[in-house]
Amino acid sequence: VLYCQEEGLIMYFISQLYDLIFRRNRVMKQLRFLEEGEQMKIVHSSSGCFHQTCKTFTISKGGVVHTSDDSNAKDLGTMTLTSSELTSLDDVLDALKSPTGMCTTQDKISIEFSKDGEVISTQTYHDPSGGIRFDDKACSLHTLGMKAAKNAS
């Protein structure tokens, strides 16, 4: 009986290791290259001295973005990003791998890549810069949220 329990424990650790190596740490696909049936779900939580927000962006082929404001359970609708906005957003997501800066606004970004409804990989980032380092980008998570809110009103 002890042998079976140990074998079960070993199988559990192997499955966890497999998940860590092959699912969670797999390189995310760039937004501008999403294919039919693929989606990138980005949950952007931001908190600072005077705000606390959480928005979910579900992006699919062609830059189609469905946005919801989880802070007040509001659906912000769907919009389509331009090619340059997708490229800019890809740059922002890539830069999150190397956090820099310090600000009272702290951002947490969770990214889930799925194909045909199956989650392929997940990643979570912390941005201590408060998004300030992305102000020169054509599209950042903050500007995407503002654009969605403007389109919804």
C-alpha positions in Angstrom: 0.0 0.0 0.0 2.8 2.4 0.8 4.4 1.7 -2.6 1.2 2.6 -4.4 0.9 5.9 -2.4 4.5 6.7 -3.3 3.9 5.9 -6.9 0.8 8.1 -6.9 2.9 10.9 -5.4 5.6 10.5 -8.0 2.9 10.6 -10.8 1.5 13.8 -9.2 4.9 15.5 -9.2 5.6 14.4 -12.8 2.2 15.8 -13.9 3.0 19.1 -12.1 6.5 19.3 -13.7 5.0 18.6 -17.1 2.4 21.4 -16.6 5.1 23.8 -15.5 7.4 23.1 -18.4 5.1 22.5 -21.3 2.0 24.5 -20.6 2.7 27.5 -18.3 6.1 28.4 -19.6 5.4 28.0 -23.2 6.1 31.2 -25.2 3.0 33.2 -25.8 2.0 33.8 -29.3 2.0 37.4 -30.5 -1.4 39.0 -30.8 -0.9 40.0 -34.4 -0.4 36.4 -35.4 -3.4 34.8 -33.8 -5.1 32.3 -36.0 -8.7 31.2 -36.3 -9.8 29.5 -33.0 -7.0 31.1 -31.0 -7.6 33.6 -28.2 -5.6 35.6 -25.8 -7.3 36.6 -22.6 -5.6 39.4 -20.6 -6.7 40.3 -17.1 -5.3 43.7 -16.2 -5.6 44.7 -12.5 -4.3 48.1 -11.5 -4.3 49.7 -8.1 -2.8 52.9 -6.8 -3.5 55.7 -4.4 -6.8 56.8 -6.0 -7.9 53.9 -8.1 -8.5 50.1 -8.3 -9.5 48.7 -11.6 -9.7 45.3 -13.3 -10.4 44.8 -16.9 -10.5 41.7 -19.0 -9.5 41.8 -22.7 -10.3 38.8 -24.9 -8.4 39.2 -28.2 -8.9 37.0 -31.2 -7.8 36.9 -34.9 -7.8 40.2 -36.7 -7.4 42.2 -33.5 -11.0 41.8 -32.4 -11.1 42.7 -28.7 -14.0 42.0 -26.3 -13.6 44.0 -23.1 -15.3 43.8 -19.7 -14.7 46.0 -16.7 -14.6 43.6 -13.8 -14.4 46.4 -11.2 -18.1 47.2 -11.8 -19.3 44.1 -13.7 -19.8 46.1 -16.9 -19.5 44.8 -20.5 -17.6 47.3 -22.5 -18.3 45.7 -25.9 -16.2 44.7 -28.8 -13.7 46.8 -30.9 -11.1 46.0 -33.5 -7.5 47.1 -33.1 -5.3 48.4 -35.9 -2.2 46.6 -37.0 0.0 49.2 -35.3 -2.0 48.9 -32.1 -1.5 45.1 -32.1 2.2 45.5 -32.7 2.4 48.1 -29.8 0.5 45.8 -27.5 2.7 42.9 -28.4 5.7 45.1 -27.5 4.1 46.0 -24.1 3.4 42.3 -23.3 7.0 41.4 -24.2 8.4 44.2 -22.0 6.5 42.9 -19.0 9.0 40.0 -18.9 11.6 42.5 -17.5 9.8 44.6 -14.9 11.4 48.0 -14.2 10.5 51.2 -12.4 8.7 52.0 -9.2 5.4 53.7 -8.8 2.5 53.7 -6.3 0.4 52.3 -9.1 1.0 48.5 -9.3 -0.3 46.4 -12.2 -0.8 42.7 -12.3 -1.3 41.1 -15.7 -2.5 37.6 -16.2 -2.4 36.2 -19.7 -4.1 33.0 -20.9 -3.6 31.7 -24.4 -6.1 29.2 -25.7 -6.9 27.3 -28.9 -10.3 26.0 -29.7 -11.3 26.5 -26.1 -8.4 24.6 -24.6 -5.9 26.6 -22.5 -2.5 26.2 -23.9 -0.5 28.4 -21.6 -0.8 30.9 -18.8 1.5 33.6 -17.5 1.3 36.3 -14.8 3.3 39.5 -14.6 3.8 42.3 -12.1 4.5 45.8 -13.4 5.8 48.1 -10.7 6.1 51.0 -13.1 2.3 51.6 -13.1 2.4 51.5 -16.9 4.2 54.8 -17.1 7.1 53.2 -19.1 4.5 52.5 -21.8 3.2 56.0 -22.3 5.0 56.4 -25.6 3.3 53.3 -27.1 0.4 53.6 -29.5 -1.5 51.1 -27.4 -0.9 49.9 -23.8 -3.2 48.1 -21.4 -4.2 51.4 -19.8 -5.0 53.1 -23.1 -6.8 50.0 -24.4 -9.0 50.1 -21.3 -9.7 53.8 -21.8 -10.5 53.3 -25.5 -13.0 50.5 -24.6 -14.7 52.6 -21.9 -15.0 55.5 -24.4 -16.5 53.2 -27.1 -19.0 51.8 -24.6 -20.4 55.2 -23.6 
